[in-house]
């Protein structure tokens, strides 16, 4: 199968010319002959050799669970479209020790989408993308490993710098399945993926479950857009200790959407919330956008023992903007009473319905800035803003540029090779050239 696909990818154009010429000759000699359409290449089962999917004028089809076995590499070239088959819940799974090199471009992104006709596509049409790695997790078996939800492969190990490949300029559309709380498929699941993996310029669009979920590991990601996820846009658990910058979440309604971010140290049904390594996310320039009519949504919920460092971010139009669960003592005590690990600084909360987020002094404030270095010094650490602007995920840059005038001083990201300089609040800068979503994303409904 792999050799056949390689030949198809390499000789599609020339082969089409030869076949068409032959059919024209047959039509001239023997009367009218209607050529049949060449079917799309189908991927199924296990890929047991290195494989390259080149750009052709047909989509590739994922039939059922398609698993890239270790130590092989799947290369996907710019402009390739891959359809997940609805009837078989097509899903692409990268095993531990295998790699995916999927590098699109701004003008030729790689698109994973539904095999249903345009106009009939829906969230949950296919499974999604799963990447398994050898980085540490906090709730594995005696060997430090765990089986992924939906039997999507073993993940976890002892290499925080493990490299599962590269994802750049990728769209994942209409994916995800939610069978029950313990069996779910996300748009993209990073399961024990290490920091050696490169992830940037990713869109997950209209996913049935979480847009992106991190299950442990240390993978870092930037320039990420999740639109219309039916659960959380971003979720982490199992001891994820990664970094993120320039993330955008847009959640539309109470009925079809949950949180912009849900951060956990362990899974929902695990009573030991203090397992190590403890989840610790470091995030800069995040924009979480809700819907003013969706009063039940939460912008960011940190719970189940996670630690969080959140800077230069915007939480806009949620019923509750920021929620730190007091029932998980590990989470709460790291955020209050001098807790030294969780930090939320230079973040704007705007158009939040439930205005009891920080303390009794912040009641009734529709918009305010969190400006202190730690929530442990939360009393008086906010600055009321009487007329903060509102915007959608692709805001007018003039509104963003006014935030500095309102007393918001962004924190300088560390110069560590991952974070980029950004002297503004939110996921997009004040200049039109800062719009990193131009040309390659989608906003279609079906």
C-alpha positions in Angstrom: 0.0 0.0 0.0 2.8 2.4 0.9 4.6 1.8 -2.4 1.3 2.3 -4.3 0.6 5.6 -2.6 4.1 6.8 -3.3 3.7 6.0 -7.0 0.3 7.7 -7.0 1.7 10.8 -5.4 4.8 11.0 -7.6 3.2 10.3 -11.0 -0.4 11.4 -10.6 -0.2 14.2 -13.2 1.7 12.3 -15.9 -0.4 9.2 -15.3 -3.6 11.2 -15.8 -2.3 12.6 -19.1 -1.5 9.1 -20.4 -4.9 7.7 -19.4 -6.7 10.6 -20.8 -4.9 10.3 -24.1 -5.7 6.6 -24.3 -9.4 7.3 -23.6 -9.5 9.9 -26.3 -8.1 7.5 -28.8 -10.6 4.8 -27.8 -13.4 7.3 -28.2 -12.3 8.3 -31.7 -11.9 4.7 -32.8 -14.9 3.0 -31.2 -17.4 5.8 -30.5 -18.1 7.7 -27.4 -16.3 6.4 -24.2 -17.0 8.1 -20.9 -13.9 8.1 -18.7 -14.3 7.0 -15.0 -13.0 9.3 -12.3 -9.9 8.0 -10.6 -10.7 7.2 -6.9 -8.9 8.9 -4.0 -6.1 7.0 -2.4 -7.2 5.3 0.8 -5.1 4.9 3.9 -6.1 2.2 6.4 -4.6 -0.1 9.0 -0.9 0.2 10.0 1.7 2.1 8.1 4.9 0.1 8.4 7.3 2.1 6.2 8.2 5.7 5.7 5.5 7.3 3.6 5.2 10.7 1.8 1.8 12.1 0.8 2.4 14.5 -2.0 0.0 17.2 -3.3 -2.5 15.7 -5.8 -5.8 16.9 -7.1 -7.7 14.3 -4.9 -8.0 14.1 -1.1 -6.4 11.1 0.7 -8.9 9.1 2.7 -8.5 8.0 6.3 -10.4 4.7 6.8 -10.7 3.7 10.4 -7.7 4.0 12.7 -4.7 4.7 10.6 -1.6 4.1 12.7 2.0 5.1 11.8 4.1 2.5 13.5 7.5 3.2 15.1 10.2 4.0 13.9 8.6 5.3 10.7 7.9 8.8 9.5 4.8 10.2 7.7 5.6 13.2 5.6 2.7 15.4 4.3 3.5 18.0 1.8 2.0 21.5 1.5 -1.5 21.8 0.0 -2.5 18.2 0.8 -6.1 17.5 1.8 -7.0 14.5 3.9 -10.5 13.3 4.5 -11.5 11.4 7.6 -14.1 8.8 6.5 -17.3 9.3 8.5 -18.6 5.8 8.3 -15.4 4.3 9.8 -14.5 7.2 12.1 -11.3 7.8 10.2 -8.5 8.8 12.6 -4.7 9.4 12.2 -2.6 8.1 15.0 1.2 8.6 15.3 2.7 5.9 17.6 5.5 6.5 20.1 8.8 6.5 18.3 7.1 7.4 15.0 7.0 10.9 13.5 4.8 13.1 11.5 6.3 15.9 9.3 3.3 17.9 8.2 4.6 21.3 7.1 2.1 23.5 5.2 2.4 27.1 4.2 0.3 30.2 4.6 -0.9 29.9 1.0 -0.9 26.1 0.9 -2.0 24.7 4.3 -2.5 21.0 5.0 -6.2 20.4 5.6 -7.7 17.5 7.6 -11.5 17.5 7.2 -14.6 15.5 6.8 -15.4 13.3 3.7 -18.9 14.6 3.6 -19.9 17.1 0.9 -19.4 20.8 1.6 -22.6 22.1 3.2 -23.3 18.8 5.0 -20.2 18.6 7.2 -20.7 18.5 10.9 -18.6 18.4 14.1 -17.8 14.8 14.9 -17.7 13.5 11.3 -14.4 11.8 11.9 -11.9 11.1 14.7 -9.1 13.6 14.5 -5.3 13.6 14.9 -3.5 11.7 17.8 0.2 12.0 18.5 1.8 9.8 21.0 5.2 10.4 22.5 7.8 9.3 25.1 7.7 12.4 27.4 6.8 12.1 31.1 3.2 11.8 32.4 2.0 11.6 36.0 -0.5 8.8 36.1 0.9 6.0 34.0 1.5 2.3 35.0 4.7 0.9 36.5 6.4 1.7 33.2 5.2 5.3 33.1 2.9 4.7 30.2 -0.9 4.9 29.6 -3.3 3.9 26.9 -4.9 6.9 25.1 -8.7 7.5 25.3 -10.5 5.6 22.6 -7.7 3.0 22.5 -5.5 5.5 20.5 -2.2 4.0 21.5 0.3 3.9 24.4 2.0 7.2 25.5 4.4 8.4 28.1 8.0 7.8 29.0 11.1 9.5 30.4 12.2 11.8 27.7 10.9 15.4 28.1 12.7 16.5 24.9 11.2 13.6 22.8 10.5 14.6 19.1 7.4 13.5 17.4 7.9 15.6 14.4 6.5 19.0 13.1 3.1 20.4 12.6 2.9 23.8 10.8 0.0 25.5 9.0 -2.5 22.7 9.6 -6.3 22.8 9.7 -8.3 20.1 11.5 -12.0 20.5 10.7 -15.3 18.8 11.9 -13.4 16.2 13.9 -13.9 14.7 17.4 -16.1 12.1 19.1 -17.5 12.1 22.6 -18.7 8.5 23.5 -18.6 9.0 27.3 -16.4 10.9 29.8 -13.7 8.3 29.6 -13.7 7.7 25.8 -13.3 10.8 23.7 -11.5 11.9 20.6 -10.3 15.5 20.3 -9.4 17.6 17.3 -5.8 17.0 18.2 -4.6 15.0 21.1 -0.9 15.4 22.2 -0.3 12.4 24.4 3.0 12.4 26.2 4.5 14.5 23.4 7.9 16.0 24.1 9.4 19.5 23.7 11.4 18.4 20.7 8.2 18.5 18.7 7.4 21.7 16.7 3.8 22.9 16.7 2.7 26.3 15.3 0.0 27.8 13.1 -2.7 25.3 13.8 -6.5 25.7 13.5 -9.0 23.3 15.0 -12.4 24.2 13.6 -15.8 23.0 14.9 -14.7 20.0 16.9 -17.2 17.7 18.7 -15.0 17.5 21.8 -12.0 19.5 22.9 -10.2 21.4 20.2 -6.7 20.5 21.5 -5.9 18.5 24.6 -2.5 17.9 26.1 -2.1 14.6 28.1 1.2 15.1 29.9 4.4 15.7 28.1 6.3 19.0 27.5 5.3 19.9 24.0 5.0 23.7 23.3 2.6 25.4 20.8 2.1 28.8 19.4 -0.2 30.6 16.8 -3.1 28.3 17.6 -6.8 29.0 16.8 -9.7 27.0 18.0 -13.2 28.1 16.8 -16.5 26.6 17.9 -15.3 23.6 19.9 -18.2 21.7 21.5 -16.2 21.2 24.7 -13.1 23.1 25.8 -11.0 24.9 23.2 -7.8 24.0 25.1 -7.5 21.3 27.8 -4.6 19.8 29.7 -4.1 17.0 32.2 -1.7 14.2 33.2 1.1 16.6 34.1 1.5 18.7 31.0 4.4 21.1 31.5 4.5 23.0 28.3 4.5 26.6 27.0 2.0 28.4 24.7 1.9 31.8 23.0 -0.6 33.4 20.7 -3.6 31.2 21.3 -7.1 32.2 20.3 -10.3 30.5 21.5 -13.8 31.5 20.3 -16.7 29.7 22.1 -20.1 30.4 20.6 -22.9 29.2 23.0 -23.8 27.4 26.2 -25.3 24.5 24.2 -22.3 23.9 21.9 -19.2 24.9 23.9 -17.6 24.8 27.3 -14.5 26.6 28.5 -11.9 28.5 26.6 -9.2 26.8 28.8 -9.6 23.9 31.2 -6.4 23.1 33.1 -6.0 20.0 35.2 -3.2 18.1 36.9 -5.0 14.8 36.7 -8.1 13.4 35.0 -11.6 14.1 36.2 -12.0 10.7 38.1 -8.6 10.6 39.7 -8.8 11.4 43.5 -5.0 12.1 43.9 -4.7 15.6 42.5 -1.1 16.0 43.7 0.5 13.5 41.4 3.9 14.4 40.0 5.1 15.8 37.6 2.5 18.5 38.3 0.9 20.2 35.3 2.4 23.7 34.9 1.5 25.7 31.9 3.3 28.9 31.0 1.1 31.0 28.6 1.6 34.4 27.0 -0.7 36.4 24.7 -3.9 34.3 24.9 -7.3 35.6 23.7 -10.3 33.7 25.1 -13.5 35.1 23.4 -17.0 33.9 24.5 -20.4 35.1 23.6 -22.3 37.7 25.6 -25.4 35.5 25.4 -23.6 32.4 26.7 -23.8 33.1 30.4 -22.9 29.6 31.5 -19.5 29.5 29.9 -16.2 29.9 31.7 -13.2 31.6 30.2 -10.4 29.8 32.0 -10.9 27.2 34.7 -7.8 25.9 36.6 -8.5 22.9 38.8 -7.4 19.4 39.9 -4.1 20.5 41.2 -2.7 22.3 38.1 -0.3 25.3 38.3 -0.6 28.2 35.8 1.5 31.1 34.7 -0.7 33.4 32.5 0.4 36.7 31.2 -0.6 39.4 28.7 -4.0 37.8 28.0 -7.6 38.7 27.4 -10.7 36.9 28.6 -13.8 38.4 27.0 -17.6 37.9 27.2 -17.9 34.8 29.4 -20.4 34.2 32.2 -17.4 33.6 34.5 -14.0 34.9 33.3 -11.6 33.2 35.6 -12.3 30.3 37.9 -9.8 28.6 40.3 -11.4 25.6 42.0 -11.2 25.7 45.8 -12.1 22.1 46.1 -8.7 21.1 44.7 -6.6 22.3 47.5 -3.4 22.0 45.5 -4.7 24.4 42.8 -6.1 26.9 45.3 -3.2 27.1 47.7 -0.7 27.7 44.9 -2.8 30.7 43.9 -3.5 32.3 47.3 -1.9 32.9 50.7 1.5 33.6 49.1 1.4 30.7 46.7 4.6 30.8 44.7 3.8 28.8 41.6 0.6 30.2 40.0 0.9 33.7 38.5 -1.7 35.7 36.5 -0.5 39.1 35.5 -1.3 41.8 32.9 -4.5 40.1 31.9 -7.7 41.9 30.9 -11.1 40.5 31.9 -13.9 42.3 30.0 -17.7 41.9 29.7 -17.9 39.2 32.3 -21.4 38.6 33.6 -20.6 37.0 37.0 -18.6 39.9 38.5 -17.3 38.1 41.6 -14.0 36.9 40.2 -11.3 38.3 42.5 -12.7 39.6 45.8 -15.5 41.6 47.2 -14.0 44.8 46.0 -14.2 43.7 42.4 -17.9 43.0 42.6 -19.8 45.0 40.0 -16.7 45.7 37.8 -17.6 44.7 34.3 -14.0 45.1 33.1 -10.7 45.1 35.0 -7.0 44.4 34.7 -5.2 41.8 36.9 -1.9 43.6 37.4 -0.2 42.0 40.5 2.5 39.4 40.1 0.7 36.6 42.0 -2.8 35.9 43.1 -1.4 35.4 46.6 -1.5 39.2 46.8 -4.9 39.4 45.2 -6.4 42.1 47.4 -6.5 45.3 45.3 -4.5 43.8 42.5 -7.0 44.8 39.9 -7.6 48.1 38.1 -11.1 48.9 37.1 -11.7 49.9 33.4 -14.9 51.7 32.7 -15.1 51.3 29.0 -13.0 48.5 27.7 -13.5 47.6 24.0 -15.1 44.5 22.7 -14.1 42.4 19.7 -14.2 39.0 18.1 -11.2 36.8 17.5 -10.0 38.8 14.5 -10.3 42.2 16.2 -9.8 45.6 14.7 -6.3 46.5 15.5 -7.2 50.0 16.5 -9.0 48.6 19.6 -6.1 46.6 20.7 -3.7 49.5 20.3 -5.8 51.5 22.8 -5.2 49.0 25.6 -1.8 50.4 26.5 -3.5 53.8 27.0 -5.7 52.2 29.6 -2.8 51.3 31.9 -2.0 47.8 30.8 1.7 47.1 30.9 2.5 43.8 29.2 5.1 41.5 30.8 8.2 40.8 28.7 8.3 37.1 27.7 11.5 35.2 28.6 14.1 35.0 25.8 14.3 31.2 25.9 14.1 30.3 22.2 10.4 29.6 22.2 8.6 32.8 23.3 8.6 35.8 20.9 8.8 39.4 21.8 5.3 40.9 22.0 4.7 44.2 23.8 0.9 43.9 23.7 -2.0 42.2 25.4 -3.8 39.3 23.6 -3.0 37.0 20.7 -2.7 39.7 18.0 -0.7 42.8 17.9 -1.9 46.4 17.0 -0.7 46.4 13.4 -2.5 44.8 10.5 0.7 42.9 9.7 0.3 41.1 13.1 -2.7 39.2 11.8 -1.2 35.7 11.7 -4.6 34.1 10.7 -4.6 35.7 7.2 -5.0 33.5 4.2 -4.9 30.0 5.7 -7.8 29.6 8.2 -11.4 28.8 7.6 -14.7 30.1 9.2 -17.2 28.0 7.3 -20.1 26.5 9.2 -20.4 23.2 7.3 
